[in-house]
Amino acid sequence: MDEANLNYVIRLNTKKSRVKLKDSDREEIPDLALSKGEKRHIRGAYYRGEVEVNVAGVWREGYREPLWVMGTLAPEEFLETYDERMQLEHSFKDTKSLLNLEKVMNKERNQLEMTLASLVLLAYVLGLSIGEEARDEAYYRGGGEKIPSERPDEKEGLLPLL
């Protein structure tokens, strides 16, 4: 991602992977420990001694362990960006569950076709609902009477020239 100049935020699994970070002098950063409620930012660390990253960690109330993320953004932005991403992930998971599409990553053609058909149907229904609501809001009052047009070309039943 660095080679493509893409910004990213990635969660670090500090328990299983035994992440190795080095500082700007290429000395190993000994410890990614936090106390409950504590935050920590590290700028200019080197992931696996090679890729320059910024790192942020926080131990939130009610969590069993701290959350560590790394990436190319300023470390102060990481947690907010990561939280937004997780909201999207949870929404996507809930939507897949609602549509009974838990196996979206399935490689079978029929499963892919079913997924695509469901997504097209969902997009159509959402577009139709939003369009009807917008039309009703724009053209009708609460009692259903048509709002008179303010444009002279519409009063005469003519379409404006573009």
C-alpha positions in Angstrom: 0.0 0.0 0.0 2.9 2.3 0.6 4.2 1.7 -2.9 0.8 2.8 -4.2 0.7 5.8 -1.9 -2.5 4.6 -0.3 -3.5 5.7 3.2 -4.5 2.8 5.5 -5.3 1.8 9.0 -4.8 -1.8 10.1 -5.4 -3.4 13.4 -2.4 -5.0 15.0 -2.9 -8.4 16.6 -0.3 -8.0 19.4 -1.2 -11.2 21.2 -0.8 -13.8 18.4 1.7 -12.2 16.0 4.2 -10.8 18.5 4.5 -7.6 16.5 8.0 -6.2 16.1 8.3 -2.4 15.8 11.4 -0.4 15.7 12.0 3.3 16.3 13.7 5.8 13.9 17.1 4.6 15.0 16.0 1.0 14.1 16.1 0.0 17.8 13.3 -2.4 18.8 10.4 -0.7 20.6 10.3 -3.1 23.6 6.7 -3.0 24.6 3.2 -2.2 23.4 1.7 -2.4 26.9 -1.1 -0.1 28.1 -3.1 0.3 31.3 -6.9 0.4 31.2 -8.1 3.8 30.0 -4.6 4.8 28.6 -3.8 6.0 25.1 -0.5 6.0 23.3 0.7 7.3 19.9 4.0 6.4 18.2 5.1 8.3 15.2 7.7 7.0 12.7 7.9 3.4 13.8 9.1 0.7 11.5 6.9 -2.4 11.1 9.0 -5.5 11.0 11.9 -3.1 10.7 11.1 -2.2 7.1 7.8 -0.2 6.6 7.5 3.2 8.2 4.1 3.6 10.0 2.5 5.5 12.8 0.9 3.5 15.6 -1.9 4.3 18.1 -3.2 2.3 21.0 -6.1 2.6 23.5 -7.5 0.4 26.2 -11.2 1.2 26.3 -13.6 0.7 29.2 -15.1 -2.8 29.1 -12.5 -4.3 26.8 -10.3 -7.3 27.8 -7.2 -5.9 26.0 -6.0 -2.8 24.3 -6.7 -2.0 20.7 -3.6 -1.2 18.6 -3.8 0.1 15.0 -1.1 1.2 12.6 -1.0 3.0 9.2 -0.1 6.1 7.3 -2.5 8.6 8.8 -1.6 10.8 11.8 -1.9 8.5 14.9 -4.5 10.9 16.4 -6.8 10.1 13.5 -6.4 6.3 13.6 -9.0 5.3 16.3 -11.7 7.5 14.8 -11.1 6.1 11.3 -10.9 2.6 12.6 -14.2 3.0 14.5 -15.9 4.3 11.3 -14.6 1.3 9.4 -15.9 -1.1 12.1 -19.3 0.5 11.9 -19.4 -0.2 8.2 -18.2 -3.7 8.7 -20.9 -4.3 11.3 -23.6 -2.8 9.0 -22.4 -5.0 6.2 -22.5 -8.1 8.4 -26.0 -7.3 9.6 -27.2 -6.7 6.1 -25.7 -10.0 4.9 -27.4 -11.8 7.8 -30.7 -10.1 7.1 -30.5 -11.2 3.4 -29.3 -14.7 4.4 -26.0 -14.1 2.5 -23.5 -15.3 5.1 -21.4 -17.0 2.4 -20.7 -14.0 0.2 -17.1 -15.1 -0.4 -18.2 -18.4 -1.8 -16.5 -19.3 -5.1 -19.5 -21.2 -6.6 -21.2 -19.4 -9.5 -24.8 -20.0 -8.2 -24.0 -18.4 -4.9 -22.4 -15.4 -6.6 -25.4 -15.0 -8.9 -27.8 -15.2 -5.9 -25.7 -12.5 -4.1 -25.6 -10.2 -7.1 -29.4 -10.6 -7.7 -30.1 -9.8 -4.1 -27.9 -6.7 -4.2 -29.5 -5.5 -7.4 -33.0 -6.0 -5.8 -31.9 -4.2 -2.7 -30.5 -1.3 -4.7 -33.7 -1.1 -6.7 -36.0 -1.1 -3.6 -33.9 1.5 -1.9 -33.8 3.7 -5.0 -37.5 3.4 -5.5 -38.3 4.2 -1.8 -36.0 7.2 -1.7 -37.3 8.4 -5.1 -40.9 8.2 -4.1 -40.2 10.0 -0.8 -38.3 12.7 -2.5 -41.1 13.2 -5.1 -43.7 13.3 -2.4 -41.7 15.9 -0.4 -41.0 18.0 -3.5 -44.5 18.0 -5.1 -47.1 17.3 -2.6 -48.3 18.8 0.7 -49.6 16.8 3.6 -53.1 16.7 2.2 -51.9 15.4 -1.2 -52.6 18.6 -3.2 -50.0 19.5 -5.9 -47.8 22.5 -5.1 -48.0 25.1 -7.8 -44.9 25.6 -9.9 -42.8 28.7 -9.6 -41.3 28.3 -13.1 -43.1 29.8 -16.1 -42.1 27.0 -18.5 -43.6 24.4 -16.1 -46.8 26.4 -15.8 -47.3 26.2 -19.6 -46.4 22.5 -19.6 -43.2 23.1 -21.5 -39.9 21.5 -20.7 -36.9 23.9 -20.3 -34.2 23.7 -22.9 -30.8 22.7 -21.6 
